[in-house]
Amino acid sequence: MREPITGAWASPGAHRYSILVHGGAGDVPPARREAHEAGCRAAASAGLAVLARGGSALDAVQAAVEVLEDDPRYNAGTGGSLDEDGALRLDACIMEGEHLRAGAVAVLPPFRHPIAVARDVLNDGRHVLYAGAGAERFATGAGHAREEGMVTDAARARLAVVRDGASGNWAGGTVGAVARDAAGHVAAATSTGGMVGKRSGRVGDSPIPGAGNYADDRAGAASGTGEGEGYLRAALAARACFYLEAGAQPRDAAERVMGTLHERTGMRGGIILVGRDGTLGLARTTETMSWAAAWEGAPPSSGCG
Amino acid sequence: MREPITGAWASPGAHRYSILVHGGAGDVPPARREAHEAGCRAAASAGLAVLARGGSALDAVQAAVEVLEDDPRYNAGTGGSLDEDGALRLDACIMEGEHLRAGAVAVLPPFRHPIAVARDVLNDGRHVLYAGAGAERFATGAGHAREEGMVTDAARARLAVVRDGASGNWAGGTVGAVARDAAGHVAAATSTGGMVGKRSGRVGDSPIPGAGNYADDRAGAASGTGEGEGYLRAALAARACFYLEAGAQPRDAAERVMGTLHERTGMRGGIILVGRDGTLGLARTTETMSWAAAWEGAPPSSGCG
C-alpha cells in the first residue's frame, strides 16, 4: 500500500454488471462501523436489484443514493450537515457515461432526495447545474416539494461542536455510488450536506462533474468523499477517469489520485471507481470509509475500517 | 486542421513569460471583429505589463480579465448577458498552478469585477466556490460593493431577441486569460455573464475548476469559452491540462479537446492554453474567437475569425 493510503480494495475482476457504494470517508468510531457498513449494503442491494433486472447504471446509482439520503446516519439528505446559519443546504450530482449527460444541484434547501432533483436536471437537459434559489425553483417546477423534518438533533449537535471550536469543519459522511450495467454503460451519483458550518453559499465538490463525481463509458465512473475543496482543486474525479481511460485498474487509479490529493493539497478523503469492464476499486487516506459492493453472481462485500 | 476545428494558432515556442487572452468564441460580425481584437490586445498588454515587471501569472490573468470585464462589448462584468428574469448574474474563476489554489463565484449579482471577488475567495482559502446569495455575502464581506449601471441596452436587446425565439441562448463573449510568469508558474482566469436567458440559478462552466478554467504547473493552464454545459460534461479544462501533462503541445491539446467536445456533446466553443514552458496555443470550432497574445521580446499577436 502506498503512502499515504490507509485502505484500498478491488473486486476480483471484470463483471457484467456491478455497483460500489460509499457512505463517506471520515473517522467513524469503531462501535458504529458495522451500522455504517450495513447501510451501505442496503444501498448496494437496492442498486443491484435494478441492475439484475436489466436496468441502467443511471437508475441503479440513483436508487442506491436515495437509500443513503433517507438514512440519517449519513451526511446527505435527511441528517445532512448544517451550514454557518444552521441551515441544511444540499449538493448532489448524477452522471451517465454514454453521452456524458449530467445533472446537479448545489446549495439546495431541504428536499427529500437531492439526487432525484439532479436526475430531473439531467433528464431536462437544458442546463447541467443549478444553485441556491434557482435550484429550488427548478426542483419545485419538476414536481418536488420542500420537506420539513430533515434537520436532525445529531446535525445540530455537530454544528454546535464546530461552533465551539472543538472540532474541524469536516464531518465526512458524503454518500455516493458508481455502477456498470449489463449494456456496458457506467454512471455515478454523489450527494452531501457538505462541511459542518460551511459558509453560506459554499459549493463543494460533490455537485461538480469532474470534481466529486464523473462518468465516461470510455473510462469508468468515480464518486469522491473527503475534503471537498481539494477535490475541486485537483479535478479529482476527472483525473481518476483519465487514468482509467489510459488503462489503469480502478484500485490503482484510486490510490494514485488520493496520493495526488495528499501531495498537492494536503487534504484527505476517499474515492470509489468502476472501470468500463465492471471492475470495482477504491482507496482512502482517512481513518474509515464505509462501503459496500455487489455484482452478478456473488454475495455483497463491505467494509468500514 | 482537423475536423471540426475552424481555427487554431500557436506561438513560435517556449517563452520565459507569456499571456494569451480571449474575448469569447461565437459569431462576431466582420464589421466588429477589429474592435473585438483591439479589446483583447488591451487586456493582453495589461497582463504583459504585470509579467514584465516580474509579477505573478495570477496577477497577470486577473489584470487582463478586469480590462475585459469593464468593456461592455464582452459578455462578462459590465454588459454581461441577462438571465430569464432579466437579471445580471455573473460567474468567474481564477486559479494558480503551483499549489492548485482556486477561487470562484457563481450566480453573483452585479459587482464590477467578479474576477476580483474570485481572487479574494482564493486568497481567503476557506472554500473554493460560492454561489448566489452566499457569493454576494462573501463579496460584501471582502469589501466589494454592488454596482449600478452594469446592465446595458445591448444586453437587454439580446435577451429580447432570445425571448422572441429569434435566436438561441448562446451569445458567446465569455472572457479569459492564461499566463506563465518568469518564475515558471501558470494561472488561468475566466469570467462570464453566461447564456442569454439562462434559467435562474444556472451555473455554467466558467466558475468551475476543471470545466471552463484550470491551472497546474505540471501541465499548463486553460480557459474555455463556448456552450458551457458541454465543457462541464466533458471536464474540458482538466482534460486539456491532462493532455499537456502527458506531453502534448498546447495547440494540439486544444484541437484534441475541441474535437472531444464536438464528438461527445455536439457542442461548440474555443479554448486557450499555455504550456508549462510558456508556449501558447488555441483552437475553436466556432465562426470566430477574438484573442490576443503577448510574450517577452515580441509585439502582440491577435485575431478574431
Interface residues (C-beta under 8 A of the other chain):
Chain A: M95 H99 L100 R101 A102 A106 V107 R126 H127 V128 L129 Y130 A131 G132 A133 G134 A135 E136 R137 F138 K198 R199 S200 G201 R202 V203 G204 I208 P209 G210 A211 Y214 E229 L232 R233 A234 A235 A237 A238 R239 C241 F242 R264 T265
Chain B: M95 H99 L100 R101 A102 A106 V107 R126 H127 V128 L129 Y130 A131 G132 A133 G134 A135 E136 R137 F138 K198 R199 S200 G201 R202 V203 G204 I208 P209 G210 A211 Y214 E229 L232 R233 A234 A235 A237 A238 R239 C241 F242 R264 T265
